[in-house]
Amino acid sequence: MKRKYVPDLTRQMAQCEANYARMLKLLPDLDTRDSREFQVCWQQHQVVVRLQVEERFAYTTTVLVQQQHEGVSAWLEPPSLVVRLYHDAAMAEVICLKSRRQLAGVYGYPNRDMHHPDEKAQLNDYLGEWLNQCLSHGHHNEPVYV
């Protein structure tokens, strides 16, 4: 019998804390600036990663993270991630894709939308990888203070 997926909350919280620190490095003026774009060279492709602030509240900020690949077919659109930054907890978590359908922490498998049991954890890992790419290989016209 297959074991039920149990999320590793310690790992997920550590990933969200690391993503929060990465976001603040990429958006040091988060309170006043609405967007920032980074040019990232990835496997001989030019990728533009855009961080767009959508909502600001006292304890949270919502940021849309989008990628634009040059020369990629329109049907193979990369996911746009909606990320919530929790300032009181110093965490950044992917809450949904651009389609605005809230992600569950765990999915049964198989399910109607064919989500992986650990879909949310995978998307937070994916966000962390792209933020790392922006920090280590991203170029911006304006200086980013780290």
C-alpha positions, 0 to 999 in steps of 0.5 A: 500500500502506498503511503499518504504524502505528509508535508515537511513543514520545517522544510517548507517554512525554511524555503519560505523564509529563504524566498522572503530574504531573496525577494527583499534583496531583489526588491529593496524598495518594496514599499515604494516601487511597484515593479522590477525586471531582470534579464537572465541568461538561461541555457543560451536563452534570454529570459526576462523575470518581472516582479510586480507588486499587486497589493500592499497591506500593513502585514502582507504584500502580494507580488506577481512573478512572471517570466518571458522567454524569447522565441518560445511558443505561445502554447508553452507559457511559463507559469506566473506565480502569485507570491504573498510576503508575510512581513511579520513572519518574514516568509514568502509563499506561492499562494496560487498561479496567475489563474488565481485558484488557491493552492491547497497544501496537499492534494490527493492523487489522482485529482481532477486538476492532476496536481501533484500531492506536493504541488505547493512545495514544488512551486515554492522550490521553483520560486526559490530557484528563479529568485536565485537565478535573478540574484546570481545571473540577473542584470538590471538597468538600475543598481540593486543594493544587496 
